[in-house]
Amino acid sequence: MRNFIKISGFVLIIVGTAGLLLSEFVWEHSSTRTIIFGVVNFVGLVNLAFAHFGMRGKE
């Protein structure tokens, strides 16, 4: 379970960062799209923090 949360955290961060970069440099500026990718990045960071600190002694 911990590995799944870590992997999903990294995937969300990669998708969020790529989306933010594409939103900035490729697509027209859309604040809604930027907010969505920012939230995806934040959720990925929360996943990694939870997997690292919240599940430290459970495996």
PDBQT receptor file of N, H, CA, C and O in Angstrom, charges set to zero:
ATOM      1  N   MET A   1       0.827  -1.195   0.000  1.00  0.00    +0.000 N 
ATOM      2  CA  MET A   1       0.000   0.000   0.000  1.00  0.00    +0.000 C 
ATOM      3  C   MET A   1       0.868   1.256   0.000  1.00  0.00    +0.000 C 
ATOM      4  O   MET A   1       0.576   2.233  -0.689  1.00  0.00    +0.000 OA
ATOM      5  N   ARG A   2       1.950   1.206   0.794  1.00  0.00    +0.000 N 
ATOM      6  H   ARG A   2       2.187   0.412   1.353  1.00  0.00    +0.000 HD
ATOM      7  CA  ARG A   2       2.821   2.381   0.868  1.00  0.00    +0.000 C 
ATOM      8  C   ARG A   2       3.482   2.665  -0.482  1.00  0.00    +0.000 C 
ATOM      9  O   ARG A   2       3.610   3.821  -0.884  1.00  0.00    +0.000 OA
ATOM     10  N   ASN A   3       3.899   1.608  -1.175  1.00  0.00    +0.000 N 
ATOM     11  H   ASN A   3       3.795   0.668  -0.847  1.00  0.00    +0.000 HD
ATOM     12  CA  ASN A   3       4.513   1.798  -2.489  1.00  0.00    +0.000 C 
ATOM     13  C   ASN A   3       3.526   2.375  -3.490  1.00  0.00    +0.000 C 
ATOM     14  O   ASN A   3       3.896   3.211  -4.314  1.00  0.00    +0.000 OA
ATOM     15  N   PHE A   4       2.281   1.938  -3.427  1.00  0.00    +0.000 N 
ATOM     16  H   PHE A   4       1.981   1.258  -2.758  1.00  0.00    +0.000 HD
ATOM     17  CA  PHE A   4       1.264   2.476  -4.327  1.00  0.00    +0.000 C 
ATOM     18  C   PHE A   4       1.050   3.969  -4.082  1.00  0.00    +0.000 C 
ATOM     19  O   PHE A   4       0.917   4.741  -5.031  1.00  0.00    +0.000 OA
ATOM     20  N   ILE A   5       1.016   4.374  -2.820  1.00  0.00    +0.000 N 
ATOM     21  H   ILE A   5       1.124   3.746  -2.049  1.00  0.00    +0.000 HD
ATOM     22  CA  ILE A   5       0.825   5.791  -2.500  1.00  0.00    +0.000 C 
ATOM     23  C   ILE A   5       2.025   6.603  -2.967  1.00  0.00    +0.000 C 
ATOM     24  O   ILE A   5       1.860   7.707  -3.485  1.00  0.00    +0.000 OA
ATOM     25  N   LYS A   6       3.231   6.067  -2.788  1.00  0.00    +0.000 N 
ATOM     26  H   LYS A   6       3.364   5.169  -2.366  1.00  0.00    +0.000 HD
ATOM     27  CA  LYS A   6       4.424   6.773  -3.263  1.00  0.00    +0.000 C 
ATOM     28  C   LYS A   6       4.418   6.916  -4.779  1.00  0.00    +0.000 C 
ATOM     29  O   LYS A   6       4.681   7.996  -5.308  1.00  0.00    +0.000 OA
ATOM     30  N   ILE A   7       4.120   5.835  -5.467  1.00  0.00    +0.000 N 
ATOM     31  H   ILE A   7       3.905   4.958  -5.037  1.00  0.00    +0.000 HD
ATOM     32  CA  ILE A   7       4.114   5.873  -6.932  1.00  0.00    +0.000 C 
ATOM     33  C   ILE A   7       3.040   6.826  -7.436  1.00  0.00    +0.000 C 
ATOM     34  O   ILE A   7       3.288   7.603  -8.358  1.00  0.00    +0.000 OA
ATOM     35  N   SER A   8       1.850   6.778  -6.845  1.00  0.00    +0.000 N 
ATOM     36  H   SER A   8       1.648   6.147  -6.096  1.00  0.00    +0.000 HD
ATOM     37  CA  SER A   8       0.794   7.687  -7.287  1.00  0.00    +0.000 C 
ATOM     38  C   SER A   8       1.162   9.135  -6.981  1.00  0.00    +0.000 C 
ATOM     39  O   SER A   8       0.805  10.033  -7.743  1.00  0.00    +0.000 OA
ATOM     40  N   GLY A   9       1.869   9.374  -5.882  1.00  0.00    +0.000 N 
ATOM     41  H   GLY A   9       2.160   8.644  -5.264  1.00  0.00    +0.000 HD
ATOM     42  CA  GLY A   9       2.326  10.721  -5.579  1.00  0.00    +0.000 C 
ATOM     43  C   GLY A   9       3.283  11.239  -6.637  1.00  0.00    +0.000 C 
ATOM     44  O   GLY A   9       3.148  12.371  -7.101  1.00  0.00    +0.000 OA
ATOM     45  N   PHE A  10       4.254  10.412  -7.023  1.00  0.00    +0.000 N 
ATOM     46  H   PHE A  10       4.364   9.492  -6.646  1.00  0.00    +0.000 HD
ATOM     47  CA  PHE A  10       5.191  10.825  -8.061  1.00  0.00    +0.000 C 
ATOM     48  C   PHE A  10       4.491  11.039  -9.399  1.00  0.00    +0.000 C 
ATOM     49  O   PHE A  10       4.820  11.982 -10.119  1.00  0.00    +0.000 OA
ATOM     50  N   VAL A  11       3.537  10.184  -9.741  1.00  0.00    +0.000 N 
ATOM     51  H   VAL A  11       3.270   9.418  -9.155  1.00  0.00    +0.000 HD
ATOM     52  CA  VAL A  11       2.812  10.337 -10.997  1.00  0.00    +0.000 C 
ATOM     53  C   VAL A  11       2.012  11.634 -10.992  1.00  0.00    +0.000 C 
ATOM     54  O   VAL A  11       1.993  12.354 -11.991  1.00  0.00    +0.000 OA
ATOM     55  N   LEU A  12       1.350  11.937  -9.875  1.00  0.00    +0.000 N 
ATOM     56  H   LEU A  12       1.366  11.352  -9.064  1.00  0.00    +0.000 HD
ATOM     57  CA  LEU A  12       0.582  13.172  -9.795  1.00  0.00    +0.000 C 
ATOM     58  C   LEU A  12       1.481  14.401  -9.896  1.00  0.00    +0.000 C 
ATOM     59  O   LEU A  12       1.113  15.385 -10.536  1.00  0.00    +0.000 OA
ATOM     60  N   ILE A  13       2.647  14.354  -9.275  1.00  0.00    +0.000 N 
ATOM     61  H   ILE A  13       2.946  13.554  -8.754  1.00  0.00    +0.000 HD
ATOM     62  CA  ILE A  13       3.572  15.484  -9.365  1.00  0.00    +0.000 C 
ATOM     63  C   ILE A  13       4.075  15.655 -10.794  1.00  0.00    +0.000 C 
ATOM     64  O   ILE A  13       4.183  16.780 -11.281  1.00  0.00    +0.000 OA
ATOM     65  N   ILE A  14       4.381  14.556 -11.464  1.00  0.00    +0.000 N 
ATOM     66  H   ILE A  14       4.293  13.642 -11.068  1.00  0.00    +0.000 HD
ATOM     67  CA  ILE A  14       4.852  14.630 -12.849  1.00  0.00    +0.000 C 
ATOM     68  C   ILE A  14       3.769  15.188 -13.756  1.00  0.00    +0.000 C 
ATOM     69  O   ILE A  14       4.039  16.060 -14.581  1.00  0.00    +0.000 OA
ATOM     70  N   VAL A  15       2.542  14.692 -13.612  1.00  0.00    +0.000 N 
ATOM     71  H   VAL A  15       2.322  13.984 -12.942  1.00  0.00    +0.000 HD
ATOM     72  CA  VAL A  15       1.435  15.176 -14.438  1.00  0.00    +0.000 C 
ATOM     73  C   VAL A  15       1.149  16.646 -14.152  1.00  0.00    +0.000 C 
ATOM     74  O   VAL A  15       0.936  17.436 -15.072  1.00  0.00    +0.000 OA
ATOM     75  N   GLY A  16       1.147  17.008 -12.866  1.00  0.00    +0.000 N 
ATOM     76  H   GLY A  16       1.320  16.366 -12.119  1.00  0.00    +0.000 HD
ATOM     77  CA  GLY A  16       0.875  18.388 -12.497  1.00  0.00    +0.000 C 
ATOM     78  C   GLY A  16       1.934  19.344 -13.008  1.00  0.00    +0.000 C 
ATOM     79  O   GLY A  16       1.609  20.419 -13.512  1.00  0.00    +0.000 OA
ATOM     80  N   THR A  17       3.200  18.964 -12.883  1.00  0.00    +0.000 N 
ATOM     81  H   THR A  17       3.464  18.091 -12.474  1.00  0.00    +0.000 HD
ATOM     82  CA  THR A  17       4.285  19.821 -13.346  1.00  0.00    +0.000 C 
ATOM     83  C   THR A  17       4.280  19.944 -14.858  1.00  0.00    +0.000 C 
ATOM     84  O   THR A  17       4.441  21.043 -15.390  1.00  0.00    +0.000 OA
ATOM     85  N   ALA A  18       4.101  18.843 -15.548  1.00  0.00    +0.000 N 
ATOM     86  H   ALA A  18       3.971  17.951 -15.115  1.00  0.00    +0.000 HD
ATOM     87  CA  ALA A  18       4.030  18.895 -17.011  1.00  0.00    +0.000 C 
ATOM     88  C   ALA A  18       2.839  19.739 -17.462  1.00  0.00    +0.000 C 
ATOM     89  O   ALA A  18       2.952  20.516 -18.410  1.00  0.00    +0.000 OA
ATOM     90  N   GLY A  19       1.709  19.592 -16.793  1.00  0.00    +0.000 N 
ATOM     91  H   GLY A  19       1.617  18.962 -16.022  1.00  0.00    +0.000 HD
ATOM     92  CA  GLY A  19       0.537  20.387 -17.142  1.00  0.00    +0.000 C 
ATOM     93  C   GLY A  19       0.747  21.868 -16.897  1.00  0.00    +0.000 C 
ATOM     94  O   GLY A  19       0.327  22.697 -17.704  1.00  0.00    +0.000 OA
ATOM     95  N   LEU A  20       1.397  22.208 -15.785  1.00  0.00    +0.000 N 
ATOM     96  H   LEU A  20       1.738  21.534 -15.130  1.00  0.00    +0.000 HD
ATOM     97  CA  LEU A  20       1.680  23.618 -15.516  1.00  0.00    +0.000 C 
ATOM     98  C   LEU A  20       2.631  24.200 -16.555  1.00  0.00    +0.000 C 
ATOM     99  O   LEU A  20       2.439  25.326 -17.014  1.00  0.00    +0.000 OA
ATOM    100  N   LEU A  21       3.656  23.436 -16.926  1.00  0.00    +0.000 N 
ATOM    101  H   LEU A  21       3.812  22.521 -16.553  1.00  0.00    +0.000 HD
ATOM    102  CA  LEU A  21       4.584  23.919 -17.943  1.00  0.00    +0.000 C 
ATOM    103  C   LEU A  21       3.904  24.068 -19.304  1.00  0.00    +0.000 C 
ATOM    104  O   LEU A  21       4.118  25.061 -19.998  1.00  0.00    +0.000 OA
ATOM    105  N   LEU A  22       3.095  23.094 -19.684  1.00  0.00    +0.000 N 
ATOM    106  H   LEU A  22       2.921  22.287 -19.120  1.00  0.00    +0.000 HD
ATOM    107  CA  LEU A  22       2.373  23.193 -20.953  1.00  0.00    +0.000 C 
ATOM    108  C   LEU A  22       1.374  24.341 -20.934  1.00  0.00    +0.000 C 
ATOM    109  O   LEU A  22       1.202  25.038 -21.934  1.00  0.00    +0.000 OA
ATOM    110  N   SER A  23       0.726  24.534 -19.810  1.00  0.00    +0.000 N 
ATOM    111  H   SER A  23       0.866  23.968 -18.997  1.00  0.00    +0.000 HD
ATOM    112  CA  SER A  23      -0.234  25.624 -19.682  1.00  0.00    +0.000 C 
ATOM    113  C   SER A  23       0.450  26.978 -19.814  1.00  0.00    +0.000 C 
ATOM    114  O   SER A  23      -0.122  27.927 -20.351  1.00  0.00    +0.000 OA
ATOM    115  N   GLU A  24       1.671  27.055 -19.323  1.00  0.00    +0.000 N 
ATOM    116  H   GLU A  24       2.136  26.285 -18.887  1.00  0.00    +0.000 HD
ATOM    117  CA  GLU A  24       2.395  28.330 -19.360  1.00  0.00    +0.000 C 
ATOM    118  C   GLU A  24       2.975  28.619 -20.735  1.00  0.00    +0.000 C 
ATOM    119  O   GLU A  24       2.893  29.750 -21.215  1.00  0.00    +0.000 OA
ATOM    120  N   PHE A  25       3.562  27.607 -21.378  1.00  0.00    +0.000 N 
ATOM    121  H   PHE A  25       3.629  26.689 -20.988  1.00  0.00    +0.000 HD
ATOM    122  CA  PHE A  25       4.330  27.863 -22.584  1.00  0.00    +0.000 C 
ATOM    123  C   PHE A  25       3.663  27.435 -23.892  1.00  0.00    +0.000 C 
ATOM    124  O   PHE A  25       4.011  27.963 -24.948  1.00  0.00    +0.000 OA
ATOM    125  N   VAL A  26       2.718  26.496 -23.855  1.00  0.00    +0.000 N 
ATOM    126  H   VAL A  26       2.435  26.067 -22.997  1.00  0.00    +0.000 HD
ATOM    127  CA  VAL A  26       2.162  25.962 -25.096  1.00  0.00    +0.000 C 
ATOM    128  C   VAL A  26       0.727  26.415 -25.316  1.00  0.00    +0.000 C 
ATOM    129  O   VAL A  26       0.414  27.000 -26.353  1.00  0.00    +0.000 OA
ATOM    130  N   TRP A  27      -0.147  26.151 -24.350  1.00  0.00    +0.000 N 
ATOM    131  H   TRP A  27       0.108  25.676 -23.507  1.00  0.00    +0.000 HD
ATOM    132  CA  TRP A  27      -1.549  26.498 -24.497  1.00  0.00    +0.000 C 
ATOM    133  C   TRP A  27      -1.782  27.957 -24.164  1.00  0.00    +0.000 C 
ATOM    134  O   TRP A  27      -0.933  28.619 -23.569  1.00  0.00    +0.000 OA
ATOM    135  N   GLU A  28      -2.933  28.442 -24.553  1.00  0.00    +0.000 N 
ATOM    136  H   GLU A  28      -3.623  27.904 -25.037  1.00  0.00    +0.000 HD
ATOM    137  CA  GLU A  28      -3.310  29.788 -24.128  1.00  0.00    +0.000 C 
ATOM    138  C   GLU A  28      -3.481  29.794 -22.621  1.00  0.00    +0.000 C 
ATOM    139  O   GLU A  28      -3.782  28.763 -22.018  1.00  0.00    +0.000 OA
ATOM    140  N   HIS A  29      -3.292  30.942 -22.020  1.00  0.00    +0.000 N 
ATOM    141  H   HIS A  29      -3.048  31.779 -22.509  1.00  0.00    +0.000 HD
ATOM    142  CA  HIS A  29      -3.374  31.046 -20.562  1.00  0.00    +0.000 C 
ATOM    143  C   HIS A  29      -4.815  30.866 -20.097  1.00  0.00    +0.000 C 
ATOM    144  O   HIS A  29      -5.688  31.674 -20.412  1.00  0.00    +0.000 OA
ATOM    145  N   SER A  30      -5.041  29.823 -19.362  1.00  0.00    +0.000 N 
ATOM    146  H   SER A  30      -4.332  29.166 -19.106  1.00  0.00    +0.000 HD
ATOM    147  CA  SER A  30      -6.346  29.542 -18.780  1.00  0.00    +0.000 C 
ATOM    148  C   SER A  30      -6.160  29.366 -17.281  1.00  0.00    +0.000 C 
ATOM    149  O   SER A  30      -5.464  28.453 -16.838  1.00  0.00    +0.000 OA
ATOM    150  N   SER A  31      -6.780  30.236 -16.509  1.00  0.00    +0.000 N 
ATOM    151  H   SER A  31      -7.346  30.978 -16.869  1.00  0.00    +0.000 HD
ATOM    152  CA  SER A  31      -6.570  30.178 -15.063  1.00  0.00    +0.000 C 
ATOM    153  C   SER A  31      -7.186  28.914 -14.463  1.00  0.00    +0.000 C 
ATOM    154  O   SER A  31      -6.665  28.385 -13.482  1.00  0.00    +0.000 OA
ATOM    155  N   THR A  32      -8.269  28.430 -15.031  1.00  0.00    +0.000 N 
ATOM    156  H   THR A  32      -8.692  28.860 -15.828  1.00  0.00    +0.000 HD
ATOM    157  CA  THR A  32      -8.895  27.213 -14.506  1.00  0.00    +0.000 C 
ATOM    158  C   THR A  32      -7.962  26.017 -14.677  1.00  0.00    +0.000 C 
ATOM    159  O   THR A  32      -7.793  25.216 -13.757  1.00  0.00    +0.000 OA
ATOM    160  N   ARG A  33      -7.372  25.905 -15.832  1.00  0.00    +0.000 N 
ATOM    161  H   ARG A  33      -7.509  26.555 -16.579  1.00  0.00    +0.000 HD
ATOM    162  CA  ARG A  33      -6.448  24.801 -16.102  1.00  0.00    +0.000 C 
ATOM    163  C   ARG A  33      -5.232  24.889 -15.182  1.00  0.00    +0.000 C 
ATOM    164  O   ARG A  33      -4.760  23.871 -14.675  1.00  0.00    +0.000 OA
ATOM    165  N   THR A  34      -4.733  26.085 -14.969  1.00  0.00    +0.000 N 
ATOM    166  H   THR A  34      -5.116  26.912 -15.381  1.00  0.00    +0.000 HD
ATOM    167  CA  THR A  34      -3.580  26.272 -14.089  1.00  0.00    +0.000 C 
ATOM    168  C   THR A  34      -3.912  25.875 -12.662  1.00  0.00    +0.000 C 
ATOM    169  O   THR A  34      -3.105  25.230 -11.994  1.00  0.00    +0.000 OA
ATOM    170  N   ILE A  35      -5.095  26.255 -12.188  1.00  0.00    +0.000 N 
ATOM    171  H   ILE A  35      -5.751  26.779 -12.731  1.00  0.00    +0.000 HD
ATOM    172  CA  ILE A  35      -5.519  25.895 -10.830  1.00  0.00    +0.000 C 
ATOM    173  C   ILE A  35      -5.663  24.386 -10.696  1.00  0.00    +0.000 C 
ATOM    174  O   ILE A  35      -5.259  23.820  -9.681  1.00  0.00    +0.000 OA
ATOM    175  N   ILE A  36      -6.224  23.731 -11.690  1.00  0.00    +0.000 N 
ATOM    176  H   ILE A  36      -6.552  24.192 -12.515  1.00  0.00    +0.000 HD
ATOM    177  CA  ILE A  36      -6.408  22.279 -11.644  1.00  0.00    +0.000 C 
ATOM    178  C   ILE A  36      -5.051  21.577 -11.565  1.00  0.00    +0.000 C 
ATOM    179  O   ILE A  36      -4.870  20.673 -10.749  1.00  0.00    +0.000 OA
ATOM    180  N   PHE A  37      -4.102  21.985 -12.401  1.00  0.00    +0.000 N 
ATOM    181  H   PHE A  37      -4.248  22.719 -13.064  1.00  0.00    +0.000 HD
ATOM    182  CA  PHE A  37      -2.783  21.346 -12.369  1.00  0.00    +0.000 C 
ATOM    183  C   PHE A  37      -2.040  21.681 -11.083  1.00  0.00    +0.000 C 
ATOM    184  O   PHE A  37      -1.265  20.859 -10.594  1.00  0.00    +0.000 OA
ATOM    185  N   GLY A  38      -2.257  22.861 -10.529  1.00  0.00    +0.000 N 
ATOM    186  H   GLY A  38      -2.886  23.529 -10.927  1.00  0.00    +0.000 HD
ATOM    187  CA  GLY A  38      -1.672  23.194  -9.239  1.00  0.00    +0.000 C 
ATOM    188  C   GLY A  38      -2.213  22.311  -8.123  1.00  0.00    +0.000 C 
ATOM    189  O   GLY A  38      -1.468  21.892  -7.237  1.00  0.00    +0.000 OA
ATOM    190  N   VAL A  39      -3.514  22.031  -8.170  1.00  0.00    +0.000 N 
ATOM    191  H   VAL A  39      -4.119  22.371  -8.890  1.00  0.00    +0.000 HD
ATOM    192  CA  VAL A  39      -4.129  21.151  -7.174  1.00  0.00    +0.000 C 
ATOM    193  C   VAL A  39      -3.602  19.724  -7.330  1.00  0.00    +0.000 C 
ATOM    194  O   VAL A  39      -3.361  19.038  -6.337  1.00  0.00    +0.000 OA
ATOM    195  N   VAL A  40      -3.424  19.280  -8.567  1.00  0.00    +0.000 N 
ATOM    196  H   VAL A  40      -3.619  19.838  -9.374  1.00  0.00    +0.000 HD
ATOM    197  CA  VAL A  40      -2.872  17.941  -8.810  1.00  0.00    +0.000 C 
ATOM    198  C   VAL A  40      -1.464  17.843  -8.220  1.00  0.00    +0.000 C 
ATOM    199  O   VAL A  40      -1.113  16.839  -7.600  1.00  0.00    +0.000 OA
ATOM    200  N   ASN A  41      -0.662  18.892  -8.418  1.00  0.00    +0.000 N 
ATOM    201  H   ASN A  41      -0.947  19.707  -8.921  1.00  0.00    +0.000 HD
ATOM    202  CA  ASN A  41       0.670  18.925  -7.813  1.00  0.00    +0.000 C 
ATOM    203  C   ASN A  41       0.596  18.847  -6.298  1.00  0.00    +0.000 C 
ATOM    204  O   ASN A  41       1.342  18.088  -5.680  1.00  0.00    +0.000 OA
ATOM    205  N   PHE A  42      -0.291  19.619  -5.695  1.00  0.00    +0.000 N 
ATOM    206  H   PHE A  42      -0.897  20.236  -6.197  1.00  0.00    +0.000 HD
ATOM    207  CA  PHE A  42      -0.425  19.642  -4.241  1.00  0.00    +0.000 C 
ATOM    208  C   PHE A  42      -0.866  18.288  -3.698  1.00  0.00    +0.000 C 
ATOM    209  O   PHE A  42      -0.353  17.833  -2.676  1.00  0.00    +0.000 OA
ATOM    210  N   VAL A  43      -1.802  17.649  -4.369  1.00  0.00    +0.000 N 
ATOM    211  H   VAL A  43      -2.219  18.019  -5.200  1.00  0.00    +0.000 HD
ATOM    212  CA  VAL A  43      -2.265  16.326  -3.932  1.00  0.00    +0.000 C 
ATOM    213  C   VAL A  43      -1.129  15.305  -4.028  1.00  0.00    +0.000 C 
ATOM    214  O   VAL A  43      -1.001  14.435  -3.167  1.00  0.00    +0.000 OA
ATOM    215  N   GLY A  44      -0.310  15.408  -5.067  1.00  0.00    +0.000 N 
ATOM    216  H   GLY A  44      -0.414  16.114  -5.768  1.00  0.00    +0.000 HD
ATOM    217  CA  GLY A  44       0.850  14.522  -5.170  1.00  0.00    +0.000 C 
ATOM    218  C   GLY A  44       1.834  14.727  -4.033  1.00  0.00    +0.000 C 
ATOM    219  O   GLY A  44       2.378  13.762  -3.497  1.00  0.00    +0.000 OA
ATOM    220  N   LEU A  45       2.065  15.986  -3.661  1.00  0.00    +0.000 N 
ATOM    221  H   LEU A  45       1.623  16.770  -4.096  1.00  0.00    +0.000 HD
ATOM    222  CA  LEU A  45       2.951  16.261  -2.528  1.00  0.00    +0.000 C 
ATOM    223  C   LEU A  45       2.375  15.738  -1.221  1.00  0.00    +0.000 C 
ATOM    224  O   LEU A  45       3.110  15.216  -0.383  1.00  0.00    +0.000 OA
ATOM    225  N   VAL A  46       1.071  15.874  -1.043  1.00  0.00    +0.000 N 
ATOM    226  H   VAL A  46       0.474  16.299  -1.724  1.00  0.00    +0.000 HD
ATOM    227  CA  VAL A  46       0.427  15.348   0.166  1.00  0.00    +0.000 C 
ATOM    228  C   VAL A  46       0.546  13.828   0.202  1.00  0.00    +0.000 C 
ATOM    229  O   VAL A  46       0.794  13.254   1.262  1.00  0.00    +0.000 OA
ATOM    230  N   ASN A  47       0.374  13.175  -0.936  1.00  0.00    +0.000 N 
ATOM    231  H   ASN A  47       0.172  13.641  -1.797  1.00  0.00    +0.000 HD
ATOM    232  CA  ASN A  47       0.540  11.716  -0.996  1.00  0.00    +0.000 C 
ATOM    233  C   ASN A  47       1.941  11.299  -0.577  1.00  0.00    +0.000 C 
ATOM    234  O   ASN A  47       2.106  10.367   0.209  1.00  0.00    +0.000 OA
ATOM    235  N   LEU A  48       2.947  11.984  -1.099  1.00  0.00    +0.000 N 
ATOM    236  H   LEU A  48       2.813  12.742  -1.738  1.00  0.00    +0.000 HD
ATOM    237  CA  LEU A  48       4.321  11.637  -0.736  1.00  0.00    +0.000 C 
ATOM    238  C   LEU A  48       4.592  11.899   0.739  1.00  0.00    +0.000 C 
ATOM    239  O   LEU A  48       5.250  11.095   1.399  1.00  0.00    +0.000 OA
ATOM    240  N   ALA A  49       4.098  13.008   1.258  1.00  0.00    +0.000 N 
ATOM    241  H   ALA A  49       3.564  13.662   0.722  1.00  0.00    +0.000 HD
ATOM    242  CA  ALA A  49       4.300  13.308   2.671  1.00  0.00    +0.000 C 
ATOM    243  C   ALA A  49       3.608  12.277   3.553  1.00  0.00    +0.000 C 
ATOM    244  O   ALA A  49       4.164  11.851   4.566  1.00  0.00    +0.000 OA
ATOM    245  N   PHE A  50       2.401  11.877   3.175  1.00  0.00    +0.000 N 
ATOM    246  H   PHE A  50       1.950  12.223   2.352  1.00  0.00    +0.000 HD
ATOM    247  CA  PHE A  50       1.683  10.864   3.937  1.00  0.00    +0.000 C 
ATOM    248  C   PHE A  50       2.408   9.525   3.896  1.00  0.00    +0.000 C 
ATOM    249  O   PHE A  50       2.507   8.839   4.914  1.00  0.00    +0.000 OA
ATOM    250  N   ALA A  51       2.917   9.150   2.721  1.00  0.00    +0.000 N 
ATOM    251  H   ALA A  51       2.836   9.707   1.895  1.00  0.00    +0.000 HD
ATOM    252  CA  ALA A  51       3.631   7.876   2.605  1.00  0.00    +0.000 C 
ATOM    253  C   ALA A  51       4.933   7.903   3.393  1.00  0.00    +0.000 C 
ATOM    254  O   ALA A  51       5.347   6.883   3.945  1.00  0.00    +0.000 OA
ATOM    255  N   HIS A  52       5.573   9.052   3.448  1.00  0.00    +0.000 N 
ATOM    256  H   HIS A  52       5.237   9.880   3.000  1.00  0.00    +0.000 HD
ATOM    257  CA  HIS A  52       6.860   9.120   4.139  1.00  0.00    +0.000 C 
ATOM    258  C   HIS A  52       6.702   9.273   5.649  1.00  0.00    +0.000 C 
ATOM    259  O   HIS A  52       7.341   8.551   6.414  1.00  0.00    +0.000 OA
ATOM    260  N   PHE A  53       5.857  10.207   6.082  1.00  0.00    +0.000 N 
ATOM    261  H   PHE A  53       5.338  10.794   5.460  1.00  0.00    +0.000 HD
ATOM    262  CA  PHE A  53       5.736  10.496   7.508  1.00  0.00    +0.000 C 
ATOM    263  C   PHE A  53       4.584   9.733   8.173  1.00  0.00    +0.000 C 
ATOM    264  O   PHE A  53       4.718   9.280   9.309  1.00  0.00    +0.000 OA
ATOM    265  N   GLY A  54       3.468   9.592   7.480  1.00  0.00    +0.000 N 
ATOM    266  H   GLY A  54       3.359   9.960   6.557  1.00  0.00    +0.000 HD
ATOM    267  CA  GLY A  54       2.288   8.995   8.095  1.00  0.00    +0.000 C 
ATOM    268  C   GLY A  54       2.337   7.489   8.205  1.00  0.00    +0.000 C 
ATOM    269  O   GLY A  54       1.709   6.911   9.092  1.00  0.00    +0.000 OA
ATOM    270  N   MET A  55       3.075   6.844   7.318  1.00  0.00    +0.000 N 
ATOM    271  H   MET A  55       3.585   7.314   6.597  1.00  0.00    +0.000 HD
ATOM    272  CA  MET A  55       3.134   5.383   7.303  1.00  0.00    +0.000 C 
ATOM    273  C   MET A  55       4.544   4.898   7.626  1.00  0.00    +0.000 C 
ATOM    274  O   MET A  55       4.974   3.869   7.105  1.00  0.00    +0.000 OA
ATOM    275  N   ARG A  56       5.252   5.606   8.457  1.00  0.00    +0.000 N 
ATOM    276  H   ARG A  56       4.903   6.442   8.880  1.00  0.00    +0.000 HD
ATOM    277  CA  ARG A  56       6.655   5.317   8.718  1.00  0.00    +0.000 C 
ATOM    278  C   ARG A  56       6.874   3.935   9.328  1.00  0.00    +0.000 C 
ATOM    279  O   ARG A  56       7.725   3.193   8.836  1.00  0.00    +0.000 OA
ATOM    280  N   GLY A  57       6.160   3.567  10.354  1.00  0.00    +0.000 N 
ATOM    281  H   GLY A  57       5.469   4.169  10.753  1.00  0.00    +0.000 HD
ATOM    282  CA  GLY A  57       6.438   2.304  11.039  1.00  0.00    +0.000 C 
ATOM    283  C   GLY A  57       5.436   1.202  10.744  1.00  0.00    +0.000 C 
ATOM    284  O   GLY A  57       5.400   0.210  11.473  1.00  0.00    +0.000 OA
ATOM    285  N   LYS A  58       4.642   1.332   9.729  1.00  0.00    +0.000 N 
ATOM    286  H   LYS A  58       4.671   2.138   9.137  1.00  0.00    +0.000 HD
ATOM    287  CA  LYS A  58       3.568   0.369   9.483  1.00  0.00    +0.000 C 
ATOM    288  C   LYS A  58       3.931  -0.726   8.512  1.00  0.00    +0.000 C 
ATOM    289  O   LYS A  58       3.126  -1.626   8.271  1.00  0.00    +0.000 OA
ATOM    290  N   GLU A  59       5.134  -0.673   7.943  1.00  0.00    +0.000 N 
ATOM    291  H   GLU A  59       5.788   0.058   8.138  1.00  0.00    +0.000 HD
ATOM    292  CA  GLU A  59       5.456  -1.721   6.977  1.00  0.00    +0.000 C 
ATOM    293  C   GLU A  59       6.621  -2.535   7.405  1.00  0.00    +0.000 C 
ATOM    294  O   GLU A  59       7.019  -3.462   6.699  1.00  0.00    +0.000 OA
TER     295      GLU A  59
